[in-house]
Amino acid sequence: MKKIGILLLSLFMCSALFAATDADCQAAMALSRRVMGEKASRQIVFKKSTRAAQQDCFALSQKGSKVQIEGNNAGSMATGLGYYLKNYCHCNYSWMASDPLILPSKLPSVGEGVTINATVSKRFFLNYCTFGYTMPWWQWEDWSHFIDWMALNGVNMALAITGQESIWYKIWTEMGLTDAQVRDYFTGPAHLPWHRMQNVDRWFSPLPQSWLDSQLDLQKLIVERERSLGITPVLPAFNGHVPREIKSVYPDAPLSELGGWSGFTGDMGCSFLDPMSPLFSEIQERFIRKESEIYGTDHVYGVDIFNEVMPPSSDPQYLARVSRQIYESISQADPDAVWLQMGWLFYNARKYWNNERVDAYLSSFPKERQLILDYYCDKKEVWESTNAFFGVPFIWCYLGNFGGNTNLCGVPADIQNKLSRIKEEGVANFSGIGCTLEGLDCNPYIYEFVLSQAWEKPQKAESLAGYLANCRTRSNSAKAAGAWTALMDSVYIGPTATGQSSLLCHRPNIGKSKTRYATADIPYDNAVLLRTMKQFLRADGSGPAYSFDVVNLMRQWLSNRFNELKGEYDKAYHARDLDRMDRLSADMLDILDHLDNILAADSFFLLGKWISDARYWGKDSDEKLYFERNARNLITSWSDSNMILNDYAARALNGLVRDYYKPRYAMFFEAVRSCVRNGLDWDEQQYDIYNRKVTAFEHDWWDKPQGSYISQPVGDAAGIAQQILEKLGEYN
């Protein structure tokens, strides 16, 4: 017996030594320390699985007083840790670095444990636009926390496009362009995603050199951390977008103009180099070589060439030649390359991209060397109408948000049903599940729900409310469960749409909004949301997630109430009832004050944080002002004077409501009141007079920053919400 005991002890010590030296176990242990703290993480041990598995897998088991998490790689172990935190500890790890994790006083046992396999090989996250609407000002602390969140939720492939301008600067200057020509070609940081997608040049140029230097260093940290946790960074490659000044060095370069995207024309339009040109392959090889030297490579490259712009030719043979040539340029630079593309163009320009053109474009090079993101499956599953992308491997993606808009949306049951169906049908080239949100939004639990569907024993739509009551409200009371059940059953019943935010965020008008992207309709009765709000307040929840949810629900109810009053205001105008118009306008402005007040209680809803994060990157006062102007512009006018994208990135933020949306509505109320008082109709002529005034106000707000804003939350969310309801006569 003594010998057996010594043998078992030796085996345990060998296993522990292996775990301490295995790179995957080390990465998982480092993750647990970052997430749980040094003390709690000592109660978790990791083990590298040696059993053969077709898919990633993890297992939880109890080893004495410690929980063992076994996985086939660091990513699987990280997912196992996330599963433990959610389903045993009942705690919420937010994707925002400002929200702390609150663990139970004693870590629970896993009992008999569990073994769970992935049902798909790829779990993707991010969208080009997220790097503009959410991430342009992130520091390493934000990225470190978010990468950990992705790993805990099973993500193993993520878009990694930070710092690419730093590489392009080196390429273009090495090819003979001047410093001024290159930095003038780039846009401001918040608009770089659309520069990368060949939509706009030069808006908010020149891009400071300090930005190029800092982002290069930041990207090194990002890809290193992602790789350590088993997340494949999807790096960019050359998509044909060139500075038009390249003609000064290569006068015979065959360029096409892709101008006209959302009103950006002339110098702000983009130039596209013909892929059949030898120069295209030369630039591709230069870029991939330089990028690989600095950031390394995992051989998956994101390249999108016709995103929301029309190809120079509609001929299917041309489209086939273009895609074939681009693939060959990538594969010549990296023989192991896989080309990843957004499938958004096949939905957004679906009248152009008929099946003949889609087939020609996708079938001109090996299917196994490409990957398609079916971008907006919450609205339209493009795989169904394109013969499953003609056999090209694709990832089913939930978009869920446009522009970083703040609006409750998402349908868990629909997500679950769609993914169950595609799995049951056995679509051979269905390769993964992902999320392609344009901005991190106010529905984080919906994205976690989507990612859970990539594993056995996923979250179920029918039991999601109980899970959220435990994890986010930190209460297993009937009140908490009832509140979440009402929310999931009666409010989360519609998908997202572009411009989906309250009318308070859109330039006001009588009747139909003049803002192009304005979708203020909701698929539920606001009275239901009010009852749910009261249930949340009576659930006596605690912690940052509960505070966020209270602010979020109160924000949505007040926004919806504003919409209701706006409808009444329009009726009062048509009746020329000036007294009622005055009462309603006063009530609406009062709601904006209440809204600004509740938004101050959570850091996610602070304009001050968005601005202070932007100003952080400036090396002097001029650069700080430059970054602040760029940050203000994106979430308001988006561009300069055209109305196409005005308010596209509308969002309810403390400070923005008070100093931007409220004054804009006050100007509107005064203009309409003046019309009624003087016996005039609110027609196109009167609107144009008001429009010129409000356009000047909008421009000055972002171009000539004034005022200071809080960058840390203030006040108790539940207490503020209750006070607002009492003042409005709704709390009983």
N, C-alpha and C positions, 0 to 999 in steps of 0.2 A: 504493500500500500504506500509505503514511504517513497518507493521508487516511482510509482505512478503519480504521486503528488508532485514530486520533483519534475517529472516529465511534463505534466500539465502546466506547472509554473513556468517551465522553460518555453513551452509552446506559446503561452500567453505573453511572455516577455518578448519572444521573437515577433509575435503579431504586433505588439505595441511598438517595437523597434521599427518594423516595416511601415506602420502607420506614420511614425514620426519622420521617416525618411522619404516616403512616397510623395511625389510632387502633388498629386491629386488630393491626398489626405491632408497635406500641409495647407493647400489652398482652402480646403473645406474648414480646417481648424481655424485658419486666419479669418475666414468669413464669420464663423460662429463667435469669435472674440469681438469682431467689429459690431455684430448685430446684437449679441446678448450681453456683452461685457465679459471681463476676464473671469469673474467668479462663477457666473452661471455657465459659461462655456466649458468649465472644467467638468461639468456633469454630462457632457456630450463627448462621445468618442466616435471616430470614423474608421471605417474598414473598407479596403479596396476589394470589390467582389471579383472572384476568379471564375464564377460560373458563366458558361456561354449564354448569351442572350441575343436575340435578333434585334431588340430595341433596347434603349436605355432603361435602366431599372434601379430601384432603391428598395431597401428593406429596413424597417425599424424593429429593434428588439431590446429587451431589458437585460443588462448585464450587471447584476447586483444593484447597486445604487445609481448606476449610470445608464444612459440611453445610448445604444449603439446604432449608428446610421451607416449602413453598408450601401455602396453604389459602385457601378462599373466605371465611373469617372467623376471628376470634381463636380461637374454640372448635375449629375444624378444625386450625389451626396447633398449638394446645395438644395435641390428640389426636395429631398427627404427632410432636410432641416426645416424648410418652409412648410412642408406638410405637418411636421410635428408642432411648429409654432401655431398653425391655424387650427388644427383638429384636436390637439391635446392641451396646449397651453391657452387656446382661445384668445389669442392676442393678435393685434393688427400691426404689421410692419408697413408703414406708409412709403409711397414712392417719393415723397418729399423729405429732404434731409432735415427740415425744421421740425418734424414730428418725431418725438422719442418713442421707442418701443417700451411698453409697460408689461413686464413679465409677472406671472403669479409669484407669490412669496416662496412657494416651493414648487420646483419643476415636477410635473406629474409623470408617473410611470406609464409606459406604453403597453403594459400587460402582456398579452400574447403576441403583440406586435402585428406587423402587416408587411406584405411584399407587394409592390406596385410596379407595373411595367408601363412604359410609354406606348401609346397606340399609333403614334406617328413619329417619324425620325427628325422632323424639323419643326422648331417652335420659334417663330420670327417676331421681332418687335421693331417699331419705329417707322417713320415716314420722313421724307426729305423736309416736309413743312414743319415737323416737330422741332427741327433745329432753328427755326425762325420764330414760331409762335410760343415756344416754351424754353428752349435751351440755349439761345444765343449768348446769354450772359452768365451761364453756369460756370462755377469754379470747380476745382477738383473735388472739393467736399461734396458738392451736389452730384457730380458724376460718380464718385465712389459709392455713395449711398444708393444711387439709382441702379448702378450695375449690380450691386448686391440684391436689390429688389428683383431685377430681372432673373438673376440666378435662382433666388428663392422660389420664383414662380415658373421655373422650368425653361426659360428662354435659352436657346443655344445658337441663335443666329440674330445679329442685330446690325442695323445700318450704322456705319462708322465713318462719317464724312467730315468730322471736325478737322480743321487744319489743312484741307486740301489746297486752299489758296496759297499756303506757304510753299507747297510743292510747285504749283503753277507759276508762282513768282520766279522761282529758280529756273523753271523750264523756259518761260518767255524771255527772261533777261539773257539766259544763255544763248537763245536763238536770235538775239540782236535787238529786242525791244528795250526801250529805256525804262527806268524806274517810274517816271511819270506816266508813260503809256500804259504800263501794266496796272499800277495802282488806281489809275483813272478808269480802267476797264471794269474793275470789281465794283460791287455795290457796298452799301453799309452792311454791318454784320447781321442785323435782323432780316435783311432781304437776300442774303446770300443763297438760301435754298432755291430761290427762283432764278438767280443767276446761274446756279449749277444746273438747273433744268432747262436752260436756254430760253428763258422767258424775258429777262431784263438785264441790261448792262447799265453801269454808271450811276444809278440812283443812289445818292448819298456818297459818291466818290469825292476825293480819293480815300481809299482804305488805308488807315495808318500802318506804318511799318511795325509799330509796337504790337498791333493786333496780330500781324502775321507771325511774329516771333513767339508771342505767348500761346497762340493756338497750336503751333507746331509742338511745343513742349507738352501742352495739354493732351493732344492726340496720342503722344507716346504713352502717357499714363493710362489713357482710356483703353487702348488696344492691349497693353500688357495685362491690365486687370481682367479684361474680358477673356482673353486667352487662358489665363490661369484658372478661370471658372468654367471653362469649356464652352464659352460663347464665341462663335465664329464672327469676327468683325467683317462686315461686307464693305470693302473699300471701293472708292470710285475709280473709274478708268476714263479714258478720253471718249467723249461723245460727239466730237466734231465742233464744239463751241470754241471759237477763236476770237481774239481781238481783231477788229477790222484793220488795225494798224499793221497787222502781219503782212499786209500788201507792201508796206514800205521795205520789208526785208525779202519777201517772196512775192514779187509782183505778178507772177503767173498763177498764184494760188487760186483755185476755183472756188469762189464763195457764193453762197446763196443767203439772202436776207430773210430772217425769220421774225421780222418786226411785226408789231401790231398786237402783241399779247396784252390784253386788258388795258389798252390805251397807251402802252409804252411803244413809241415809234421813234423814227429818226435815230439819233445817236444812242438812244436807250434800247433800240431794237438789237437783236442778236444776229451774229454772222455764223453760218454753218459751212464748214469745209467739206467738200465732196469726198465721201469715204473712198471713192475709186482713185483718188489722187495718191501718189506715192508719199506725199507729205503727210497724209493722214496716218499711215503706218509708222512713219518716222516719229511723229509726235506721240503716238500711242506707246511705242517702245521706250522713248525717252521718259515718259511720265511713269509708266509701270516700273521701270528700272529704278528711277529716283525714289518713288514712293516705297518700293520694297526695301531699298537701302535704309530708309529712315524709319518706316513703320512696320516693316516685315510684310508678309502676305499669307493669307489662308486660301488664296486662289479663287475666291468668290468676289466678283466685281459687279457693282451696280452701274449700269449704263442705260440711260433713257434718252432717246434722240428726238422723239416727236411728242413730248408731253405738252398737250394743249396748244400745239402749233401744227400746221398742216405740212406734210412732206412736200418737197418741190415737185414731185410727180405722183399721179394717182395710178400709174401703171403697175400692176402686180409684179411684173418682171423687174421693174426698177426697185420696188420694195424688197424683193428677194435678193437682188444684187447688193443693196445697201446693207441688209442684215448679215449676209454672208461675208461681205468685206469687213464689216466691223468685227465680227467674230474672228475672222482670220487675223486681223490686226492684233486682237487681244491674245489669241492663242500663240501667235508668233513671239509675242513678248513673254508669255507664260504658258507653256504647253499644257499645264494642268488646269487652266482657267475654266471657270464656270461663269456664264453671263446671266446675271439676275436682272429682271426688268419688272417695272410696275405694269400691272394690267389695267391701270386707270385709263389709259388712252383708249382701250377697246370699249370701255363704258362711256367715257366722257364724249368721245367723237364716234359713237356707235353707228351713226348714219354713214360716215366715211368708211369705217373699218368693218366692211362686210366680210363674210367668211372667205371669199376668194382672196381678199387682201391679207386677212389674218393668216390664212394658210400659207400664202406665199412668203410672208414676212417671217413666220416661225419655222417653216419646214426647209429652209435653205441651208441649214447646217445641223449637225447632230443634236438630237433632242436631249441626249444625256449630258450635253455641255451647256444646258440652259435651265433656267428656273423662272417661273412666272408667279408674281404675287396677284392673286385674284382680289383686287384691292377693296371692294365695297360690297362684300357679300351680305351685310346686314340689309342692304337695299336690293342688290341685283347680283346673282351668282352668274358671272360671265362664262364660267366653264360650261354651263348648261347649254348656252346658245352658240358655242364655238367648237362643238365636238370635242369638249374637254381639252381645249387649246391644242387640238390635233396631236395629242400624245405627248406634249411637252410637260414635264413635271411642274406641278403648281401647288401653291400654298393658299389655302382658304383663309381669307383675312377679314377681320371685323374692323371697320373704320371708326365709327362711333363719334367722331368729332370733326368739325370744320373750323379752322381759324382760332381754336382755343375758346370758342363760344362757351358760355356758362348756361347750360340748359339740362334739365333732367331728361334723359332719354336712354333707350336700350331695352331690348325685349329678351330676357334670359330664356324663356321657353322657346322662342323662335330660333335663337342661336343653337340651343340644344337640339331642337328638331332637325334643323338643317344639317348639323354635323352628324347626327345619328343617321340621317338618310344617306349622306355621301359615304359613310363608312359601310352601311348595310348594302349599298349598291355595288361596292367593291370597285370603285373607279380606280383603275390600275395606276394612273399617274398622279393621283392625289397624294401629295408628299408631306403635307404639314399643315399647321394651324398658326395663325399670326394675328397681330394687331397693327393697323396702319393709321393710327390716330394722328390728326394734324396738330393737335396740342394735348398735353396732359390736362385732363378736364376734371369736372366735378362729379364724375361717376367712376371712381377708381375700381370699385368692387365689380363692375361689369367686365373690365379687362381681365381681372384676376379670374373671374368666372370663365371667360373665354379660354384662357391659358390652361385652366384645369381640365378642359375637355380633351387635352392632348394625352391624358393619362388614364389608366384604369382607375375606377372609383372616383370619378370627377365630382365636382359640386353638382347637385341636381337643382333644377329650377324650382321644383316643388318644396325643397328643404332649404333654399337659399336664405329665406327670411330668418329662420332660427339660427343659422350659422352667423349671419350678420349681427343679430341681436347679441350673441355671445362675444363676437370678436370686436365689434365696433362700439356698441352701446355698453359692453362689459357688464351685461345683466342677463340673467336667464329668467327674468320675471315675465309674467304673462303680458304685461303692458308693453315691454320692449318687443317681444315676439309679435304682438298684435300690431304694433306700429310698423314694423318691417314687413309684415304680411300685407297690410293695407298698401304700403308703398309699392311693393313688388307686384301685387295683383291689380292695382288700380291706377298707378301713376307711370310705372315703367312698362308702358304698353305701346310705345311708338319708337321708330328708329330716328336717327339723326337726319338733318337736312342742312344744306348750306344756309348760312345766315340765321341759324336757329337761336334766336335770343329775343328778349322782350323788346317791345316797341320803344321803350325808354332808351335803348342803345342805338336806335336808328334815327336818322335825320327826320324830324317830324313833318307831317303833312295832314291835311284833311282827307280821309278816305285812304286810298291805296298808298303805301309807302313809295317814295321816290328812290329809296335805296335799292339797288339792284338785287343784292343778296339780303333779303329780309324775310324771315319765316318765323312769325310770332305765334302761329297757331299751336295749340296744345291738344292732345287727344283725350283729355280727361277733364273732369269738373274741378275747378279750383277749390270748391267747397270740400271735396274729398281730401285735397292736399292740406287744407286748414285743419280738418279733423285729425289727420295723420300728424301734423305738426304738434298739435296739443297732446297727442298720445306720446310723442317723443319727449316732450317736456315733463310729462308725468312718469316717464320710465326711470327717472333719476339715474341717468347714465353718468359716465365719467370718462376722463381721458381725452387726448387730442382728437381721436377719430369721432367720438361723440360730439365734441365741440364743433368740428368741421361739419358734421351732418346737420346739426341744429342751424348753423349759419347757412348752409347750403339750402335746406328746406325753407327757411324763412326768406332767404333771398329769392327763391323761386315763387313762393306765395305772394310776396310783395310785388314782384315783377308781373305776375299774372294779374294781380289786382290793379296794377297800373294800366295794363291792357284793357281791362274791363271799364275802367273810368275813362280811358281814351275813347272807347266806343260810345260811351254816354256823352262825352264832350262833343264828338262829331254830330250826334243827334241834336244837341243843344244849339250848335252852330247852324245847322240846317233849319231849326225852328227860330233862329235869330233871338234866342233867349239869353241875353247878355248876363243877367244875374246868375242863371244856372251855369253858364260858361265860367264865370268868375269863381263860383263855389267849387266847381269841378277842377279848375286849373289850380286853385289853392290846395285842394286835397291831393292832387297828383304831385305837386311840388313837395308837400308834406311827406308823401310816401317816399320820395327820393331822399329826403333827409333821414327818415327811418332806415331806409336801405343802406345808406352810407354808414350809418351808425352800427348796424349789425355786421356789416362786412369788415369792420375794424377788428372784430374778435378772432379772426383767423388769418394767418400769414399768407395762405394761398390766395386770398382775395384782397391783397394790398397793392395798390399802385406804387406806393413808396418802396416796396421791396423790388418790384420790377425796375424802377428807376435807379435805386441805389445799387442794385446788381449790375446795371449797365454802366454806371459811373465808375464802378470799381476798376474797370479795365483801362481807364484813362491815365496816362502817365503825367499829365499836367491838367490845368483847368480848362484849356481849350479842348483837349481830347475828351475830358469828362463831359463837357457840354455837347460835343459831337455825338458821343454815345447816347446821352440822354435824349437828344433830339431824334435820333434814329429809333430809340425805344418808344418814344411817344408817338412817332409817326405811324409805326406799324399797326398799333392797336386803335388808331383813329382813322385818319385819312388814307392810310396805306401808301398813297403816292402823293402827288402834289395837287393838281386841280381837277383831274378827271373823276367822275363819280362811279366808275365801274366797280372799284374795290373799296370805296368809302364804306366804313363800318363793317367790312368783311370780318375783321378780327375783333368785333365788338365783344365786350365782356364786362360784367358787373364787378367793378373793383372799388374799394374804398378810396376816395380821392378823385377817381375818374367820374364817379356818379356826382359828387359834389361840385367839382370844378369844370366839368366838361358837359355831361349830359343834362344836368339841371340848368345851367345858363342857356344851353341851346334850346331847351324847351321853354324857358322863360321868354326868350326872344320870339319864339313861335307864338306863344299865347298873346304877347303884346301885339304882334303883327296881325293875328286873326281878330283880336278885339278891336283894333283900329279899323279894320275892314267893316266889321259889323256896325261900329259906332258911326262910321261915315257912309253907311249905306252901300258899301262895295261888296262884290262877290270875291271869295277866295278862288281866283282863277289862275291860269298860267302866268298872267302878267303880275299879279300880286305875289304869287309864289316866287317868281324870279327876283322880285325886289328883296323879299326875305332871304332867298337863297344866296344872293350876293353877300348879304350881311353875315349870314351864318358861315359861309365859306371862308370869309376873312377871319372870323372868330376861330374856326377850326385850324386854319393855317397858323395863326398867331399862337395858338395853344401849344402846338408841337414845335414851331420854329423859334419861338421866343419864350422859353420856359420860365415860369414864375411859380412861386409857392413852394412849400415844403410839405412832405407827406410822411406819415409814420411808416416805418419799415419793420416794426415788431407789433404783434397783435396786442390789443388793449381791451380789457373788460371780459366779463363772463358771458359767454354766448347764450346760455340758457336764461340767465337773468335778464339780459338785454332783450331777448326774444319775448319773454313774458311781459316786460314793460311795454314793448311796442304793441302787443296784442291788447293789453289793458287800455292803452291810450286810444286805440282804434275801436274799442268796444267789442273786441272779439274773444277775450279770454273769459271763459266761464266753465 
